């Protein structure tokens, strides 16, 4: 018999069950173990309905009993928790500090971690076996299947294929890398691959100094110079994954000439003799400004960065420019750069400095992997 047109449409029983199960799982993701009564209070769903959900989830191998509630009057309640083998998230990163691969449970707690050094600069022949072996070992030690995986790589990534895009002046990988087919056999799924600066920007937006910002630019200052563009709360990758490659922006060089930003540092003698990367000891020494020559170099570094940021601000009109990376917290830079940017930009542009430090790229990949694994488990999108 059809439902009268003047009555509100009611969800089917199967949908109600699915939503109830999802609410139960979501609560157990935030709190390690809960009783049926506690779940009923938290979800505002009746205890009998919660009990049916727990039964279904236990039969499906998603939840299990974890003990009895003691120390209270009345019948003892039974605690329930997510099973350890329901699934894991894998987060990996590859950069100058080496290869790190982690398995995490769905609450974000660490299960297994591998860290392996790699030469810098490195080649695909050197990096591939290290990344593959670390991933295989972490997955083998995990209690359940991989539900989601992410990879942060120090270099631009083609968003369509997950391959690294080769650019001149790369301080880390000097040739190609195709990590998706490399890691898929161990993971059982395709990892989500992005460059380290994009992951750092997302981490800063979620738990760092860019919280509350939907449109900002992240400027990374390390052995290499990089950037990320966040618009509408999402990374803008560009047509080939090259959006944010600030090292190749034109800026002010010696005698006021227009040069690429990375070339401005080369003119100042701040690159390593045996590499295309910046020599961070020389950069920090210049920023210390102990000699007159150091102070002249420091001022030119600040001027070159400010001019590049001014171009970014004129084109993208961000809410703020976030500056991060290994030498971004130098006191001289923190003091001088915002003033230089204010003197350079036509539209006032706030300069913020990153909070999360050198682990920000891996943290961004880790947060995304756990979030995507939860989505797979709950069936949300």
Secondary structure, 3 states (H helix, E strand, C coil): CCCCCCCCCCCCHHHHHHHHHHHHHHHHHHCCCEEHHHHHHHHCCCHHHHHHHHHHHHHCCCEEEEEECCCCCCCCCEEEEECHHHCEEEEEEEECCEEEEEEECCCCCEEEEEEECCCCCECHHHHHHHHHHHHHHHHHCCCCCEEEEEEEECCCECCCCCEECCCCCCCCECCCCEHHHHHHHHHCCCCEEEEHHHHHHHHHHHHCCCCCCCCEEEEEECCCEEEEEEECCEECCCCCCCCCCHHHCEEECHHHCEEEHHHHHHHCCCECCCCCCECHHHHHHHHHCCCHHHHHHHHHHHHHHHHHHHHHHHHHCCCEEEEECCCCCCHHHHHHHHHHHHHHCCCCCEEEECCCHHHHHHHHHHHHHHHHHHHHHHCCC
